[in-house]
Amino acid sequence: MTTEAVVTEAEYLLDFSSEAQAALMHVLASGRPRVEAIAATDRKRLAELMGRYADLPMDYADATLVLVAERLGAMRVFTLDRRDFGVYRVGRKRFEIVG
């Protein structure tokens, strides 16, 4: 799973190629990975997470992933951001970083 915030970041990183951006949209249209919704009621928790990791600082996209990991109990993450995800926790558990 992923979030719209992460999709936005990925599209930005792929801005060198409209074909690559379109390919990402085709992958997401397949439903795998699922794009998990962030509700208005999640905003308080996002602010708490961003405050907790302000020294990194945690950006919004990362906060949405940590929030959804908390919600789903998911501890494996594919990321290029090994440094920050090496610090983030769900409870006391570390993420298993793949990629």
C-alpha positions in Angstrom: 0.0 0.0 0.0 0.9 3.6 -0.4 -0.7 7.0 0.1 -1.6 9.9 -2.3 1.2 12.0 -0.7 3.8 9.3 -1.7 2.3 9.1 -5.2 2.7 12.9 -5.5 6.4 12.6 -4.4 7.0 9.8 -6.8 5.4 11.7 -9.7 7.6 14.6 -8.9 10.8 12.5 -8.9 9.7 11.1 -12.3 9.2 14.5 -13.8 12.1 13.8 -16.2 9.8 11.5 -18.1 6.1 11.8 -18.9 6.2 8.1 -20.0 7.5 7.1 -16.5 4.9 9.2 -14.8 2.2 7.6 -17.0 3.6 4.1 -16.3 3.3 4.7 -12.5 -0.4 5.7 -13.0 -1.0 2.5 -15.0 0.6 0.4 -12.2 -1.6 2.2 -9.6 -4.7 1.7 -11.7 -4.2 -2.0 -11.3 -4.9 -1.6 -7.6 -1.5 -3.0 -6.6 -0.2 -1.2 -4.6 -3.4 0.0 -3.0 -3.5 3.7 -2.3 -4.7 4.1 1.3 -6.9 7.1 2.1 -6.0 9.7 4.7 -9.1 11.0 6.5 -9.6 14.4 8.1 -9.7 12.6 11.4 -6.1 11.4 10.8 -4.7 15.0 10.7 -4.2 15.2 14.4 -2.1 12.0 14.4 -0.1 13.2 11.4 0.7 16.4 13.3 1.8 14.3 16.4 4.1 12.2 14.3 5.6 15.2 12.5 6.2 16.8 15.9 7.7 13.6 17.4 10.2 13.4 14.5 10.7 17.2 13.9 14.5 16.8 14.4 14.8 14.8 11.1 12.3 16.5 10.1 9.5 14.1 9.1 7.7 15.2 6.0 4.0 14.8 5.3 4.4 11.8 2.9 6.5 9.9 5.5 4.0 10.7 8.2 1.2 9.3 6.1 3.1 6.0 5.6 3.8 5.7 9.3 0.2 6.5 10.1 -1.1 3.8 7.7 1.5 1.3 9.0 0.1 1.9 12.5 -3.4 1.4 11.2 -2.7 -1.8 9.3 0.1 -3.2 11.5 2.4 -3.2 8.4 6.1 -3.2 9.3 7.8 -3.7 5.8 8.4 -0.6 3.8 9.9 0.0 0.4 11.7 3.3 0.5 14.7 5.2 -0.8 14.8 7.1 2.6 16.6 4.5 4.7 18.0 7.1 7.1 14.6 8.4 8.3 12.7 5.0 8.2 15.6 3.6 10.2 14.5 6.0 13.0 10.7 5.9 12.6 8.8 3.4 14.9 5.4 1.9 15.2 5.1 1.5 18.9 8.6 0.2 19.7 8.9 -1.7 16.5 11.4 -0.8 13.7 10.4 -0.9 10.1 11.9 -3.7 7.9 13.3 -1.7 4.9 13.2 -3.3 1.5 14.6 -1.8 -1.6 
